[in-house]
Amino acid sequence: MNEITGQTFVMNQIINIKEVIQFTSISRAKIYEMINVDSKYYDPTFPKPVRLSESRIGWSAWEVNRWIELKLEGR
């Protein structure tokens, strides 16, 4: 369970950019830089988005949560 929002992550749950921002405390611009392979801020460990439609993407809640856990373990 996410202690900030009380939300439980469900396997294969897709979350939107606003939720990714809320869970990670990283700005929208920085998240898009982290997934852009041409950016100097590219982070290959950050979860890749899932294309949901022609104009919509989302992220796996489980992958975002796991990325946060790995960051915590690495400190």
C-alpha positions, 0 to 999 in steps of 0.5 A: 500500500502506498502510505501517502495516498493509501492506494494499493497497487494492483498487479498490471494496474496502469497509472497516468502521469499525474499519479507517477508524479505524485508517487515519485515526486519527480516533475512531469518534464523530468520524467519525460527526460528520464524516458528519452534515450537522447536526453542526458537525464535518460535513466534506463532503470525508470519504467517505460510507458505503455501506449494505451491509445494513439494519444495516451500513455500510462505506466505500470503501477507495479514497475513504478513502485518497484523502481521506488523500492530499488532507489530506497534499497540503494541508499 
